[in-house]
Amino acid sequence: MKPIEFDPEAIRALAQILRDTDLSEIELVDGEARIRVARQAQVVTQVAMQAPVAAAAPVAAPAAAPVAAAPAAAEPESHAGAVTSPMVGVAYLAPEPGAAPFVTVGAKVTQGQTLLLIEAMKTFNQIKAPKAGTVTRVLVESGSPVEFGQPLIVVE
């Protein structure tokens, strides 16, 4: 059986599509030929690094007494342990309908453990814990749409 040769430009084009669409992998199959291009889910780490930047905003808020309710509502976004969405999509808390959720409030998690899935463009992307800790809040419901940067879960 002769090995299949692939056009390097086609592979580069697929890699560019990954970057442009914020997908984690793409696969093309044509008969026996198969090309799969994947990238590391570094977006979760970058989003986790953005969380402390948002923490600076509520510092001035407590001084204003009339807006005291606003910091409580904004708390998940500013919490250092907030895991935010790296993309727009639909969040799923379990691997399939009827299955147990990946995590629940009070669950101990390890760094890199899957917390939930986000479906974007018919691809399920695992959202992993940026650090070990305890899940203190789950801020989304399974099947709900999420936006880029939206807090999903708080891990302390």
Stockholm file with secondary structure:
# STOCKHOLM 1.0

chainA/1-156         MKPIEFDPEAIRALAQILRDTDLSEIELVDGEARIRVARQAQVVTQVAMQAPVAAAAPVAAPAAAPVAAAPAAAEPESHAGAVTSPMVGVAYLAPEPGAAPFVTVGAKVTQGQTLLLIEAMKTFNQIKAPKAGTVTRVLVESGSPVEFGQPLIVVE
#=GR chainA/1-156 SS CCCCCCCHHHHHHHHHHHHHHTCSEEEEEETTEEEEEECCCCHHHHHHHHHHHHHTGGGTGGGCGGGTHHHHHHHHHHCTTEEECSSSEEEESSSSTTSCCSCCTTCEECTTCEEEEEEETTEEEEEECSSCEEEEEECSCTTCEECTTCEEEEEC
#=GC SS_cons         CCCCCCCHHHHHHHHHHHHHHTCSEEEEEETTEEEEEECCCCHHHHHHHHHHHHHTGGGTGGGCGGGTHHHHHHHHHHCTTEEECSSSEEEESSSSTTSCCSCCTTCEECTTCEEEEEEETTEEEEEECSSCEEEEEECSCTTCEECTTCEEEEEC
//
